[in-house]
C-alpha cells in the first residue's frame, strides 16, 4: 500500500518509461515508411506543441502553488524530526492550535 500523494510519481514513472519505448519506435516507423530521416521531426514537434498547450491551458498554476505551500507546511516537521506525520494529524493539530489562540 502506498501513500496517496505518491501515486502521481508512480504514474509519472510509468508514463516516462512508456514514452521512452513508444516514441522512438513511432519515429522509426515514420522514417522506415518515408525513407527520410527528417520526417520524424514534425511528429515530435506536434507532440511537444500538444503537450505545451495542455500545460499552458490545462494547469492551474495558482492552485498548484497554493497546494504546494500547504503540503510543505504539513510536512515541514519531517526535516526537523525525520518522522513523516499523516496529513490528518497535522490538520487536527492546526485546528487545536487555532482553538487555543
Buried (B, 14 or more C-beta within 10 A) or exposed (E): EEEEEEEEEEEEEEEEEEEEEEBEEBBEEBBEEEEEEEEBEEBEEEBEEEEEEEEEEEEEEEEEEEEEEEEEEBBEBEEEEEEEEEBEEBEEEEEEEEEEE
